[in-house]
Amino acid sequence: MMKIISLTFFLGLFSAALFSAEVKLDAKVDKALVSTGDLVMFTVTLDTPKGLSLPIPNVGDKIQGFRIVDFGTTPEKLVDDRNISSLWYKLQADLVGSYILPALEIKYKNSKGVEESIKSSEIFVEVESVLSKDKSAKKDIRDIKPIILSPARWPYYLAAGILVLLLAGFGVSMFKKIRKKKNDDAFIRPPHEVALEALQRLPRTPLKLYAFSLSEIVRIYFEKIFFLPVTDKTIEEIKRDIGSVTSLDQGLRKQFIVLLEKTDLIKFTDSTITDGDSETLVQIAQRFVKETMPKEVNKENEEDNIV
């Protein structure tokens, strides 16, 4: 009997020590000083004791001053009897200024059932202009001296001038070829293919990240197809301006607005949806893309189906 009591006592001590172990929450960026157009990797890492698994909250809708280019999660793995997981965002800065990436807070209950919390620190990122400072402006201005050319050397200068013109012409020709190639490459993947692929691999959790991503995908696709800016507009502004898109019928307009309303409801409130409802929203988005993609693509798909 004493052995059973002793074993129970030691197991209780072990459980208490396990869950009272430190929970670590770390947020960092790969660089705190960037130029406009640069990418910043924002990573949140959660380190918990073995046996205590906690979700990392999504802060995508709280990030200000940056565009979320990409995002993802690192599956939880066990390292030295501790659970390690992370959530990352790839951000792009468009405007010069000082920005703060938000702090994250996670609440959990310890082995005694007492609620505790841990909070990461805010991260400051400075965005500078890509225009380089002209240090030579600080130097004293010198007088301009007249250029004296020797009459005997003018053929050499003439030949040098012709050579410069030939090199300049060659450079312009190469620049046009490279630019044309880049433009051709830009059309290798049309917008509908990019959107359908993104919808196919859209993560269903966390819920706010799912809603944020779905809204971003359909907004970007809409801009590229109908040339109407919608990524930074509210739903009311979009409703006001969407009438100018004459190529979009009333039914498809309604589908687009419904998608934005449902995703915004999840993004900015505590509203939740079932797995079935989330899958239905993805299907509506896929149907909207397929029904609004270029007619030539639809015709090719129909011919492939017939064959």
Backbone hydrogen bonds in HBPLUS format (Angstrom, degrees):
<---DONOR---> <-ACCEPTOR-->    atom                        ^
c    i                          cat <-CA-CA->   ^        H-A-AA   ^      H-
h    n   atom  resd res      DA  || num        DHA   H-A  angle D-A-AA Bond
n    s   type  num  typ     dist DA aas  dist angle  dist       angle   num
A0005-ILE N   A0001-MET O   3.05 MM   4  6.40 159.2  2.09 149.5 155.1     1
A0006-SER N   A0002-MET O   2.90 MM   4  6.09 159.7  1.94 148.4 154.2     2
A0007-LEU N   A0003-LYS O   2.89 MM   4  6.06 158.8  1.94 146.3 152.2     3
A0008-THR N   A0004-ILE O   2.94 MM   4  6.13 158.8  1.98 147.8 153.4     4
A0009-PHE N   A0005-ILE O   2.95 MM   4  6.15 152.9  2.03 145.5 153.1     5
A0010-PHE N   A0006-SER O   3.00 MM   4  6.28 163.1  2.03 153.8 157.0     6
A0011-LEU N   A0007-LEU O   2.95 MM   4  6.14 156.3  2.01 147.5 154.6     7
A0012-GLY N   A0008-THR O   3.00 MM   4  6.19 150.6  2.09 142.7 150.4     8
A0013-LEU N   A0009-PHE O   3.02 MM   4  6.38 154.3  2.09 146.8 153.6     9
A0014-PHE N   A0010-PHE O   2.89 MM   4  6.14 158.5  1.94 148.3 154.3    10
A0015-SER N   A0011-LEU O   2.95 MM   4  6.17 158.4  2.00 148.3 153.5    11
A0016-ALA N   A0012-GLY O   2.99 MM   4  6.18 160.0  2.03 148.1 153.6    12
A0017-ALA N   A0013-LEU O   2.91 MM   4  6.13 158.0  1.96 149.2 155.3    13
A0018-LEU N   A0014-PHE O   2.93 MM   4  6.10 149.6  2.03 143.3 152.0    14
A0019-PHE N   A0015-SER O   3.14 MM   4  6.37 167.5  2.16 155.0 155.5    15
A0020-SER N   A0016-ALA O   2.96 MM   4  5.90 130.9  2.21 139.8 152.7    16
A0021-ALA N   A0018-LEU O   3.37 MM   3  5.49 156.2  2.43  97.7 104.5    17
A0024-LYS N   A0047-ASP O   2.79 MM  23  4.85 169.2  1.80 153.8 154.2    18
A0047-ASP N   A0024-LYS O   2.78 MM  23  4.85 168.1  1.79 153.4 154.1    19
A0026-ASP N   A0045-THR O   2.87 MM  19  5.13 171.8  1.88 156.8 159.7    20
A0045-THR N   A0026-ASP O   2.71 MM  19  5.13 165.7  1.73 158.5 163.0    21
A0028-LYS N   A0043-THR O   2.95 MM  15  5.51 157.3  2.00 154.5 162.0    22
A0043-THR N   A0028-LYS O   2.90 MM  15  5.51 165.9  1.92 164.5 168.8    23
A0030-ASP N   A0041-MET O   3.16 MM  11  5.57 137.3  2.35 137.4 149.7    24
A0126-GLU N   A0032-ALA O   2.80 MM  94  6.13 163.7  1.83 169.4 166.7    25
A0034-VAL N   A0126-GLU O   2.94 MM  92  6.35 164.9  1.96 167.2 171.9    26
A0128-GLU N   A0034-VAL O   2.75 MM  94  6.15 165.2  1.77 155.0 158.2    27
A0038-ASP N   A0035-SER O   2.99 MM   3  5.59 162.5  2.03 138.6 141.5    28
A0036-THR N   A0128-GLU O   3.03 MM  92  6.30 134.9  2.24 168.4 177.8    29
A0037-GLY N   A0093-ALA O   2.71 MM  56  5.54 166.3  1.73 164.5 168.7    30
A0040-VAL N   A0091-LEU O   2.72 MM  51  4.98 158.3  1.77 141.2 147.9    31
A0091-LEU N   A0040-VAL O   2.77 MM  51  4.98 174.7  1.77 157.1 155.3    32
A0042-PHE N   A0089-TYR O   2.86 MM  47  5.14 164.6  1.88 162.5 164.2    33
A0089-TYR N   A0042-PHE O   2.80 MM  47  5.14 155.8  1.86 150.9 159.2    34
A0044-VAL N   A0087-LEU O   2.84 MM  43  5.22 161.0  1.87 152.7 159.2    35
A0087-LEU N   A0044-VAL O   2.86 MM  43  5.22 151.1  1.94 146.9 156.6    36
A0046-LEU N   A0085-SER O   2.82 MM  39  5.41 167.7  1.84 158.9 163.1    37
A0085-SER N   A0046-LEU O   3.11 MM  39  5.41 157.3  2.16 149.7 156.3    38
A0048-THR N   A0083-ASN O   3.03 MM  35  5.21 162.2  2.06 147.6 151.9    39
A0083-ASN N   A0048-THR O   2.80 MM  35  5.21 147.5  1.91 149.7 157.2    40
A0052-LEU N   A0049-PRO O   3.09 MM   3  5.70 159.7  2.13 139.7 140.0    41
A0050-LYS N   A0081-ASP O   3.20 MM  31  5.38 131.0  2.45 149.8 136.2    42
A0062-LYS N   A0059-VAL O   2.94 MM   3  5.24 157.4  1.99 112.7 120.2    43
A0067-ARG N   A0092-GLN O   2.95 MM  25  5.20 165.1  1.97 145.3 148.9    44
A0092-GLN N   A0067-ARG O   2.92 MM  25  5.20 142.5  2.06 141.1 152.7    45
A0069-VAL N   A0090-LYS O   2.78 MM  21  5.51 147.0  1.89 159.8 170.9    46
A0070-ASP N   A0090-LYS O   3.36 MM  20  5.00 155.2  2.43 131.3 134.7    47
A0090-LYS N   A0070-ASP O   2.76 MM  20  5.00 173.7  1.76 146.0 144.3    48
A0072-GLY N   A0088-TRP O   3.05 MM  16  5.53 144.3  2.18 154.7 152.9    49
A0088-TRP N   A0072-GLY O   2.92 MM  16  5.53 169.6  1.93 157.9 161.5    50
A0074-THR N   A0086-SER O   2.81 MM  12  5.12 168.2  1.83 147.4 148.6    51
A0077-LYS N   A0084-ILE O   2.89 MM   7  5.34 156.2  1.95 143.6 150.3    52
A0084-ILE N   A0077-LYS O   2.79 MM   7  5.34 167.1  1.81 158.6 163.1    53
A0079-VAL N   A0082-ARG O   2.78 MM   3  5.21 164.9  1.80 155.3 157.1    54
A0082-ARG N   A0079-VAL O   3.03 MM   3  5.21 131.3  2.28 101.0 114.5    55
A0097-GLY N   A0127-VAL O   3.04 MM  30  5.19 157.8  2.09 131.8 137.6    56
A0127-VAL N   A0097-GLY O   2.79 MM  30  5.19 168.8  1.81 160.8 164.0    57
A0099-TYR N   A0125-VAL O   2.89 MM  26  5.28 171.0  1.90 158.6 161.7    58
A0125-VAL N   A0099-TYR O   2.86 MM  26  5.28 165.9  1.88 151.8 155.3    59
A0101-LEU N   A0123-ILE O   2.73 MM  22  5.05 165.0  1.75 156.5 158.1    60
A0123-ILE N   A0101-LEU O   3.19 MM  22  5.05 165.6  2.21 140.4 144.9    61
A0120-SER N   A0104-LEU O   2.81 MM  16  5.33 156.8  1.86 153.5 161.4    62
A0106-ILE N   A0118-ILE O   2.89 MM  12  5.46 162.7  1.92 160.7 165.8    63
A0118-ILE N   A0106-ILE O   2.90 MM  12  5.46 150.4  1.98 149.1 158.7    64
A0108-TYR N   A0116-GLU O   2.81 MM   8  5.42 161.9  1.85 150.4 155.7    65
A0116-GLU N   A0108-TYR O   2.64 MM   8  5.42 172.3  1.65 176.5 179.1    66
A0110-ASN N   A0114-VAL O   2.99 MM   4  5.58 161.1  2.02 147.8 148.0    67
A0113-GLY N   A0110-ASN O   2.94 MM   3  5.32 163.2  1.97 116.4 120.8    68
A0137-ALA N   A0134-ASP O   3.26 MM   3  5.80 163.2  2.29 110.0 115.0    69
A0138-LYS N   A0135-LYS O   3.17 MM   3  5.91 162.6  2.20 118.4 122.5    70
A0139-LYS N   A0136-SER O   3.15 MM   3  5.50 157.1  2.20 107.3 114.1    71
A0153-ARG N   A0150-SER O   2.93 MM   3  5.45 156.9  1.99 117.3 124.5    72
A0156-TYR N   A0153-ARG O   3.06 MM   3  5.57 129.4  2.32 113.1 125.3    73
A0157-TYR N   A0153-ARG O   3.37 MM   4  6.78 155.9  2.43 150.4 157.1    74
A0158-LEU N   A0154-TRP O   2.92 MM   4  6.14 153.7  1.99 152.5 160.2    75
A0159-ALA N   A0155-PRO O   2.92 MM   4  6.14 160.9  1.96 146.3 151.1    76
A0160-ALA N   A0156-TYR O   2.88 MM   4  6.11 155.5  1.94 145.5 152.9    77
A0161-GLY N   A0157-TYR O   2.89 MM   4  6.10 152.0  1.97 143.0 150.3    78
A0162-ILE N   A0158-LEU O   2.99 MM   4  6.30 159.0  2.04 151.4 156.4    79
A0163-LEU N   A0159-ALA O   2.94 MM   4  6.18 158.8  1.99 148.3 154.4    80
A0164-VAL N   A0160-ALA O   2.92 MM   4  6.17 154.8  1.99 146.6 153.4    81
A0165-LEU N   A0161-GLY O   2.99 MM   4  6.27 157.1  2.04 148.2 154.0    82
A0166-LEU N   A0162-ILE O   2.90 MM   4  6.21 156.4  1.96 150.4 156.9    83
A0167-LEU N   A0163-LEU O   2.92 MM   4  6.17 161.9  1.95 151.7 156.4    84
A0168-ALA N   A0164-VAL O   2.84 MM   4  6.03 153.8  1.91 147.3 155.3    85
A0169-GLY N   A0165-LEU O   2.89 MM   4  6.09 157.4  1.94 147.2 153.1    86
A0170-PHE N   A0166-LEU O   2.95 MM   4  6.20 156.1  2.01 146.4 153.1    87
A0171-GLY N   A0167-LEU O   2.84 MM   4  6.07 155.4  1.90 145.8 153.0    88
A0172-VAL N   A0168-ALA O   2.91 MM   4  6.18 159.2  1.95 151.2 156.0    89
A0173-SER N   A0169-GLY O   3.00 MM   4  6.19 158.5  2.04 146.0 152.0    90
A0174-MET N   A0170-PHE O   2.95 MM   4  6.22 161.0  1.99 151.2 155.9    91
A0175-PHE N   A0171-GLY O   2.88 MM   4  6.07 156.3  1.93 148.0 155.1    92
A0176-LYS N   A0172-VAL O   2.97 MM   4  6.22 157.6  2.03 150.2 155.1    93
A0177-LYS N   A0173-SER O   3.08 MM   4  6.35 155.9  2.14 146.2 152.7    94
A0178-ILE N   A0174-MET O   2.92 MM   4  6.18 164.0  1.95 154.2 158.1    95
A0179-ARG N   A0175-PHE O   2.88 MM   4  6.05 160.7  1.92 149.2 155.1    96
A0180-LYS N   A0176-LYS O   2.85 MM   4  5.99 156.9  1.90 145.6 152.2    97
A0181-LYS N   A0177-LYS O   2.92 MM   4  6.17 155.6  1.98 146.7 153.5    98
A0182-LYS N   A0178-ILE O   2.95 MM   4  6.23 155.6  2.01 148.4 154.9    99
A0183-ASN N   A0179-ARG O   2.92 MM   4  6.20 156.1  1.98 148.1 154.7   100
A0184-ASP N   A0180-LYS O   2.84 MM   4  6.11 153.9  1.91 147.7 155.4   101
A0185-ASP N   A0181-LYS O   2.83 MM   4  6.09 155.3  1.89 147.5 154.5   102
A0186-ALA N   A0182-LYS O   2.92 MM   4  6.15 140.7  2.08 140.7 151.5   103
A0187-PHE N   A0184-ASP O   3.15 MM   3  5.49 145.7  2.27 104.3 113.5   104
A0188-ILE N   A0185-ASP O   3.10 MM   3  5.17 164.6  2.13 106.6 110.8   105
A0193-GLU N   A0190-PRO O   3.12 MM   3  5.64 128.8  2.40 111.5 123.5   106
A0194-VAL N   A0190-PRO O   3.31 MM   4  6.68 161.1  2.35 153.8 159.1   107
A0195-ALA N   A0191-PRO O   2.93 MM   4  6.13 163.0  1.96 154.4 159.0   108
A0196-LEU N   A0192-HIS O   2.97 MM   4  6.04 166.7  1.98 145.8 149.5   109
A0197-GLU N   A0193-GLU O   3.01 MM   4  6.10 156.8  2.07 145.5 152.0   110
A0198-ALA N   A0194-VAL O   3.00 MM   4  6.18 156.7  2.05 145.1 151.8   111
A0199-LEU N   A0195-ALA O   2.90 MM   4  6.16 155.3  1.96 151.4 158.3   112
A0200-GLN N   A0196-LEU O   2.99 MM   4  6.11 143.5  2.12 138.1 147.8   113
A0201-ARG N   A0197-GLU O   3.21 MM   4  6.55 147.6  2.32 146.8 153.4   114
A0202-LEU N   A0199-LEU O   3.39 MM   3  4.98 166.1  2.41  99.4 100.5   115
A0210-TYR N   A0206-PRO O   2.96 MM   4  6.21 152.7  2.04 151.8 160.3   116
A0211-ALA N   A0207-LEU O   2.96 MM   4  6.29 158.9  2.01 152.1 156.8   117
A0212-PHE N   A0208-LYS O   2.90 MM   4  6.02 163.8  1.92 148.9 153.8   118
A0213-SER N   A0209-LEU O   2.95 MM   4  6.00 161.7  1.98 145.7 150.8   119
A0214-LEU N   A0210-TYR O   2.96 MM   4  6.12 164.8  1.98 150.8 155.1   120
A0215-SER N   A0211-ALA O   3.08 MM   4  6.16 166.6  2.09 148.8 152.4   121
A0216-GLU N   A0212-PHE O   3.04 MM   4  6.21 155.5  2.10 143.1 150.3   122
A0217-ILE N   A0213-SER O   2.94 MM   4  6.17 158.0  1.99 154.3 159.4   123
A0218-VAL N   A0214-LEU O   3.23 MM   4  6.48 172.9  2.24 156.0 156.1   124
A0219-ARG N   A0215-SER O   3.05 MM   4  6.09 152.7  2.12 146.1 154.2   125
A0220-ILE N   A0216-GLU O   3.03 MM   4  6.11 168.9  2.05 150.4 153.3   126
A0221-TYR N   A0217-ILE O   3.05 MM   4  6.21 162.6  2.09 148.8 154.1   127
A0222-PHE N   A0218-VAL O   2.95 MM   4  6.00 157.2  2.00 139.6 146.1   128
A0223-GLU N   A0219-ARG O   3.01 MM   4  6.30 159.4  2.05 152.0 156.7   129
A0224-LYS N   A0220-ILE O   3.14 MM   4  6.40 161.9  2.18 151.3 155.1   130
A0225-ILE N   A0221-TYR O   3.04 MM   4  6.22 146.7  2.15 150.9 159.9   131
A0226-PHE N   A0222-PHE O   2.88 MM   4  5.81 171.1  1.89 156.8 159.9   132
A0227-PHE N   A0223-GLU O   2.80 MM   4  4.85 130.2  2.05 131.3 137.4   133
A0233-LYS N   A0230-VAL O   3.34 MM   3  5.14 170.0  2.35 103.5 105.5   134
A0238-ILE N   A0234-THR O   3.01 MM   4  6.31 153.6  2.08 148.3 156.0   135
A0239-LYS N   A0235-ILE O   2.87 MM   4  6.11 161.1  1.90 152.5 157.2   136
A0240-ARG N   A0236-GLU O   3.08 MM   4  6.26 145.8  2.20 139.2 148.4   137
A0241-ASP N   A0237-GLU O   3.07 MM   4  6.30 146.4  2.19 143.9 152.0   138
A0242-ILE N   A0238-ILE O   2.81 MM   4  5.67 142.4  1.95 157.3 164.5   139
A0244-SER N   A0241-ASP O   3.10 MM   3  5.96 165.5  2.12 123.7 127.5   140
A0245-VAL N   A0242-ILE O   3.07 MM   3  5.59 161.0  2.11 113.5 119.3   141
A0246-THR N   A0244-SER O   3.09 MM   2  5.71 118.9  2.48 108.8  92.5   142
A0248-LEU N   A0245-VAL O   3.32 MM   3  5.83 167.0  2.34 114.4 117.6   143
A0253-ARG N   A0249-ASP O   3.03 MM   4  6.31 153.8  2.10 152.1 160.4   144
A0254-LYS N   A0250-GLN O   3.01 MM   4  6.24 155.7  2.07 146.8 152.8   145
A0255-GLN N   A0251-GLY O   3.05 MM   4  6.38 154.0  2.12 144.0 150.9   146
A0256-PHE N   A0252-LEU O   3.03 MM   4  6.26 163.0  2.06 150.2 153.4   147
A0257-ILE N   A0253-ARG O   3.00 MM   4  6.27 165.2  2.02 154.2 157.8   148
A0258-VAL N   A0254-LYS O   2.91 MM   4  6.05 161.8  1.94 152.8 158.0   149
A0259-LEU N   A0255-GLN O   3.07 MM   4  6.30 159.4  2.12 149.6 154.6   150
A0260-LEU N   A0256-PHE O   3.16 MM   4  6.48 160.9  2.20 149.4 153.8   151
A0261-GLU N   A0257-ILE O   2.88 MM   4  6.12 159.7  1.92 153.9 159.8   152
A0262-LYS N   A0258-VAL O   2.97 MM   4  6.11 167.4  1.99 155.6 158.3   153
A0263-THR N   A0259-LEU O   3.07 MM   4  6.18 162.5  2.10 148.6 153.8   154
A0264-ASP N   A0260-LEU O   2.93 MM   4  5.96 157.7  1.98 145.7 152.3   155
A0265-LEU N   A0261-GLU O   3.03 MM   4  6.14 146.8  2.14 140.5 149.1   156
A0266-ILE N   A0262-LYS O   3.33 MM   4  6.62 148.5  2.44 139.6 146.3   157
A0267-LYS N   A0263-THR O   2.91 MM   4  6.12 157.9  1.96 148.3 155.3   158
A0268-PHE N   A0264-ASP O   2.99 MM   4  5.96 163.8  2.01 152.0 153.6   159
A0278-SER N   A0274-THR O   3.04 MM   4  6.36 158.6  2.08 151.2 156.7   160
A0279-GLU N   A0275-ASP O   3.04 MM   4  6.25 153.4  2.11 144.8 151.7   161
A0280-THR N   A0276-GLY O   2.99 MM   4  6.23 147.0  2.10 142.0 151.3   162
A0281-LEU N   A0277-ASP O   3.05 MM   4  6.38 152.1  2.13 149.1 155.3   163
A0282-VAL N   A0278-SER O   3.23 MM   4  6.53 155.0  2.30 142.9 149.0   164
A0283-GLN N   A0279-GLU O   3.02 MM   4  6.31 153.9  2.09 146.1 153.2   165
A0284-ILE N   A0280-THR O   2.93 MM   4  6.23 151.2  2.01 147.8 155.6   166
A0285-ALA N   A0281-LEU O   3.00 MM   4  6.27 158.2  2.05 147.6 153.3   167
A0286-GLN N   A0282-VAL O   2.91 MM   4  6.20 157.1  1.96 149.5 155.9   168
A0287-ARG N   A0283-GLN O   2.89 MM   4  6.08 159.1  1.94 147.4 153.1   169
A0288-PHE N   A0284-ILE O   2.91 MM   4  6.13 153.2  1.98 147.0 154.5   170
A0289-VAL N   A0285-ALA O   3.05 MM   4  6.32 158.2  2.10 149.4 154.4   171
A0290-LYS N   A0286-GLN O   2.99 MM   4  6.23 165.7  2.01 152.4 156.2   172
A0291-GLU N   A0287-ARG O   2.94 MM   4  6.06 148.7  2.04 145.9 153.9   173
A0292-THR N   A0288-PHE O   3.14 MM   4  6.18 124.2  2.47 137.6 150.2   174
A0292-THR N   A0289-VAL O   3.26 MM   3  5.29 144.2  2.39  98.2 108.3   175
A0293-MET N   A0289-VAL O   2.98 MM   4  5.92 116.9  2.39 147.1 159.8   176
A0297-VAL N   A0294-PRO O   3.07 MM   3  5.55 127.3  2.36 108.6 120.6   177
A0298-ASN N   A0294-PRO O   3.30 MM   4  6.75 157.0  2.36 148.5 154.8   178
A0299-LYS N   A0295-LYS O   2.88 MM   4  6.13 156.8  1.93 153.8 160.2   179
A0300-GLU N   A0296-GLU O   3.01 MM   4  6.25 155.5  2.07 145.1 151.2   180
A0301-ASN N   A0297-VAL O   2.99 MM   4  6.25 157.3  2.05 149.2 155.4   181
A0302-GLU N   A0298-ASN O   3.00 MM   4  6.27 152.0  2.08 145.4 152.6   182
A0303-GLU N   A0299-LYS O   3.06 MM   4  6.32 156.4  2.11 148.7 154.6   183
A0304-ASP N   A0300-GLU O   2.98 MM   4  6.24 154.6  2.05 148.3 155.2   184
A0305-ASN N   A0301-ASN O   3.00 MM   4  6.25 152.6  2.07 144.7 152.0   185
A0306-ILE N   A0302-GLU O   3.03 MM   4  6.32 150.4  2.12 145.5 153.2   186
A0307-VAL N   A0303-GLU O   3.05 MM   4  6.32 160.7  2.08 149.5 154.1   187
